Amino acid sequence: MDYIFIEEFRCKAHIGVYDWERSTIQMLEFTIQIGCPLTNAAKRKTLENGVDYSFVVKLVETHLKENTFVLLETLAEELAGLLFQQTPADTVRLKIAKLARLPNVKKVGVELYRERETT
């Protein structure tokens, strides 16, 4: 399997379980890995059948801007679904972290791995 990745991508979101979390916009950090064949894109030297990094970043930014979330788990599932809908991804690995939300902790978050469902 071939992969493209986006690391240390930061974007603000309305997210949180607690009132004090939801009262501010929080910075999230994303690591996104999309598994898909890269051979055709490499041979053709085009993004046809490939993944445009800037499209993925804009997709995440737009989703965060237009929605609010309680749990990182929900956000991760929604983004995985969007990536399967909007890209040729066969697999998606997402790591989403809240930055500096607890004393003595640099990051907290979730990581998930999903495979495209075949019917």
N, C-alpha and C positions, 0 to 999 in steps of 0.2 A: 504494500500500500504506500502511496505517495502522500505527502502532507504539505499543506501551507500552514503558516502560523503567524499570529500577531501576538506580541508579548508586551506587557507593561503598558497597555492601552488604558488610559484613564478617562473617565467620564462621570459626570454628576447625575444623581438620581434621587427621587423621592422614594425612600425605602425605610422600613423599620417596623418592628413589632410595638415598641414603646412610644409613648407620646413624645418624649424628649428626642427620639430619633426622627420622628416624622415632622418635628417642628423646624428642621433645617434640611437643606439639600446636602446629601452625603457624596463624597468622592468614592467611586468604586474603581478597582483595578481588574482588568480582564486579561486572561491568556486564552486565546482561541486557537484551536487546532482543527483543521478540516482535512479529512482524508478523502482524496479523490485521485483518479489517474491524471498524471501531469504530462504523459507522453505526447498526446495530441497537441496540447498547447505548446510544448517545447519544440516539436517538429514543425508546427505551422507558424511559430513565433507570433501567436495571437492569443487573446484570452478566450477564444472560442473553445468551449468545453473546459475552461479553466475557471479560476476564482480570482476576481478583482478585489484586492485587499481594501481599496478605498470604498468599494461598494459594501463590504462587510462592516467596516467602521461606520459608515453612514447609516446602515440598517440598524446597528446597535444604538447609535446616538438618537436616531428618530424614535425607536421603541422606548427608550428611556425618557425622552422628552414628552412623549404623548401618553405615558402611563405612570401610575404609582404602584408600589409593591409593598407587601408586608414582609415576605420572605425572599431571601436570595435563592432558595430552592425553586420557587415559582418563577422567578426571573430567568434562571438557568434553563428550566424546562421550556419556557416560552421562546427563548432565544435559539435553543436547539431546534425547535420546531420551525422557526422562521428560516434558519439556515438550511434545513432540508427542503423547505418550500422554494427558497430563492436562489439556491446554488446547487451545483451537481454533487454535493457532499454525499459520500457513502458512510462516513463516520464524522462525529463531532465530539470534541473534548473541550469543555469549558471550565475555566477556573475563574471564579469571581470572588474578590476580596473587598471587605470594608477596611479602610485604613484607619489605624489608631483610634479605635472606638472603645477599647478597654485599657485600664492602667497596666503598664508593663507588657503590653501586647502590640506588636507592630501591625499585624493583619489577622483578620478572621474571615472565614469564607467557606465556600463549597466548591467541589469539583465533581463534574459528571462526565460520563462517556456514554454516547448513544450511537446506535447503528441504524441506518435507514431501514425502515420496515419494508419488506417485499411482499407483494400480494400475488 
